[in-house]
Amino acid sequence: MKSEEIIILFQQFEEVASNIEGVECWSARELQKLLGYSKWENFEKVIRKAKDACTNAGEEINDHFPEVRKVIEAGKGAQHLIEDIALTRYACYLIAQNGDSRKEKIAFAQNYFAVQTRRAEIIEQRLLEFERIKAREKLTQTEKQLSGILFERGVDNKGFGLIRSKGDQALFRLSTLLLKKKMGIPDNRPVADFLPTISIKAKDLAAEMTGLNVQSKDLKGQNKIESEHIENNKAVRNMLTQRGIIPENLPTAEDVKKIQRKLDSDDKKILKETKKKNK
């Protein structure tokens, strides 16, 4: 297939895409034309195969193949309603995969939707990684503020470290040493750098609660503040466990510093490529 043909097909597939309640979709009637099917009946057979593949993959058919009605123009300004299907990107991919790849348009569609699906997965993964980095930054900020509050109330850095450790033990039901061993975390690294996002946010919430209550209750001295922090972490743990989330049993996440380096590297590559295109 020539590059000119690829560009034309790409534009055609992009132009017929629409947005339904925030979800990118393609009309089955429009896709039928793009894939070169002259009869709707023949295209329906391919759709049925795609639906079977969707079910076999454990996905809900109605989530990817919702039936809709489409208005078409008839002669002399008349309008008719015809049956149509709003196809998600994933549905389009399955339809293309069940088509005859010897036909150029179908071969193009197979690759187009495969790339589009993969791109969506990459974006989703990047957003999740970005969220985790921001959660880790927020925890650092919260703990820094809490440390300042406690310092004014007679707790030094060593004392703050002990209070934080006791809080972790209340949240995870394991000492810092045992938790690191269980999760395979290096001794010289903070536990939070390897926690999943929800655990980082749980620690942050408990620390926020401690900072607020220390001030509102006017707590002073390490023992009182330590008890407060332990109770706050227990409360957060109870909330999680009631919803079936056991903090210490969640899988270890990738080193947050490694993720940050990867995202920074990706940003530099994108910036470099953009500059090249603009020259």
N, C-alpha and C positions, 0 to 999 in steps of 0.2 A: 504494500500500500504506500502510495506516495505521500510525502509530507503535506502537500496541499490538501489531499483528501482527508488526512488525519485532522488537520486544522478545521476543515469544514464540518466534519462529523463531531468534533469536540464542541464547536460552537452550537451545533444543532442540539446536542444533548444538554448543554448548559442552558440554552434558551427555553426549553420545554419544562425545565425543573420549576417547581412551585413550592410555596411554604404553607403547610396546613397545621395550624396550632403549634407553630414553632418547629415542626418537623419537615425536613426537605423531602419532597415526594415527586414522583413522575406519574403522569396519567398513563394507564395501560393502553388506552386508545392511541395516544401519541407515541408511546414506545413501540407499539405494533408497527406503525409506519416507519419509524427510525430503523427497526430491525429487518424491514423488508418483507413483512408478512402481509399479503394482500387480503386474506380473509380472517375475520375475527375468530371464527370457529377453529382455525388451525392454531392461532396464537393462544386460544384458551387451553388447548392441550398442553402447551409448554408451561402455561401458568399453573395448571394442575400438578405437573411434575415438580415445579418450583415449590408449590405449597407442601407437597409430600416431603421434599428435602428440608423445608422449614420445620415441619413437625419432627422429623428425624433428628434435627439439630437441637431439639428441646425448646424451640421458640413458639410463641403463640401466633397462629396464622392471622388473627384479627389485628395484631399489633403491626403487621407488615403488609397485609393485603386487604385493608378495609374497603368494602364495597361502597361506591358513591354513584351519584347520577350526574350526567353531563348534558348540558344544553348544546345542541348543534343547530346550525342554520340550515333551513330547507329552502325550497324555491319560493319566490314571491314574499320573502320576509318571514315565512313561517318558521317556527322553532319546534324541535322535538327533544324529548328527554330520552337518553339512552343509558344503559348500564355501563359503568366504568369501575375501575379499581385504582385507588390511590396507592401507589407502590413506594415503599421506602427504598433507600439506597440498597439495603440488604436484600430486599425482594427483587429489585432489578438485577442484582448480582446473581441471585439464584436462577432467575429467568434466563439470563445470558449464558450461565453455565449449562443450562439444559437445552440450549439451542444448538444449531449446526455450526460448529466453529469453522467449517470450510467456507462459509459465507463471510465476506470481508466485514460487513456491518456487525455481525454477531461476534466475530473475533475481536473487533474494536471494542464492542460493549463489554465483553468479558474482561478485557484489560482495563477499560475505563472505570468500571464499577469496582473492580478489584483494588485499583489504586485509590479510588475515592473512599472505599471502606477502610482500607489500611490507613489512609490519611486521617480519617475520623478517629481511629483507634489511637494513633500517635498523638493527636491533639488532646484526646481524653486523658491519656497517660501523662502527658506533659502538665495538664491542669491539675491532676492529682498530685504529681510531684511538687508542683508550685505551691499547692495548698499546704502540703506537709512542711515545706521550707518556711512558709509564712507562719505556720503554727509553732514551729521551733523557734523562730525569731521572737514571736509573741511571748513564748514561755521564758525566754532569756530576759526579755524586757520586764515581765511580771516579777521574776525572781530577783532581778536587780532592784526594783522598786521595793519589794518585800524586805530585802536585805537592808535597805536604807531605813525603812520603818523600824526594823528590829534593832538596828544599831543605836537608834535614838532611845531605845528602851532597854539598853544594857546587854545586848547580845552581840558578841563579836563574830568575826568570820568563821572561826572554828565552831562556835555555837550554832551559827546559821547552818553550817554543813551538817551538823548532827540533827538539827530539827528537820532539815530537808530529807535526810536519810530515814528518820523515823516516819516521816510522812509517806515516803515511798514504800516502806515496809507495811504501813497500814493499807495502802492502795493495792499493792501487789501480793501481800501476805508472804513476802520473802525479803530477806535482808538484801542490801545492795550487792554484796559479794555473791550470794546465791543466785540472785536475779541475773547478774552478769554471766555467771557460769551457765545457767539454764538457757540464756539467749545467745551465748557465744560472743559476748561483747568484750573487747580488750580491756584489761584492768585500768589502763590510763585514759580511757574515754568515758564521757558522761553517758549514762543510761539513755537519756532522752534523745541522743543522736541516732539511736537504733530502734526507737519505739515507733509503732504505727501512728498515724495521725490522731486517731481517737484517743490513744493513751497519752499523747502529748497534750491534747486539749483537756484531758481529765486532770493531769498534773497542773495545768495552767488554771483551771477552774478552782481546784483546791487551794492553790497559792493565792488566787484573787480573794477567795473567801477568808483566808487567814489574814491577809492584809487589811481587809475591811473590818473584820471582827476584832482584831488587835486594837484598832483605832476606836471603834465604836464602844468596845467594852473597856477601853483604857487598860489593856493588859501590859504588865511589866515583868521582866525576869524570864529566864530561859524555860523554867519548868511550866509556867502557866501558858506561855506561848507554844511550847512543844505540845502540850496537851490539846490546845486549840487546833494546831495543825494536824495532829493525828486524827482528831474527831472529824475534821473537814474532809480528810482523805478517806476515812471510813464511810462518810456520807456519800461521797462521789462513787466509791466502790459499790455500795449498796444499790445506788441508782443503776449502775452498769449491770451488776449481776442480776437484778430484777428483770432486766431486758435480755438476759441470756448471754451477756458479754463478760467473760472472765479475763481480766486484764493480763494476768501472768501466763495465760494460755494462748494469747494472740501471737502470731508468727513474728519473728524478728524482721524488721524492715531494713532496707538498704541504708548504708551510712549516709546521713543527710548531707555531710560535707562532699561526699562523692557525687551525689545528685546535683548539688549546687555547682560543682565544677563542670559536670556534664551539660547543664543548662547554660552556663556561661559560655562554654565552648560552642554549643549550638547557636547561641545568639551571635557570636563572633563570625561564624561561618555564614549565617544568614545575612549579616551586615556586609560581609565581604562580597557575597554573590550579588547582593542588591547594588553595590557600588559598581560592579562589573557591568551589570545590565544597563545602568544609567549612563555609562560612558559612551 
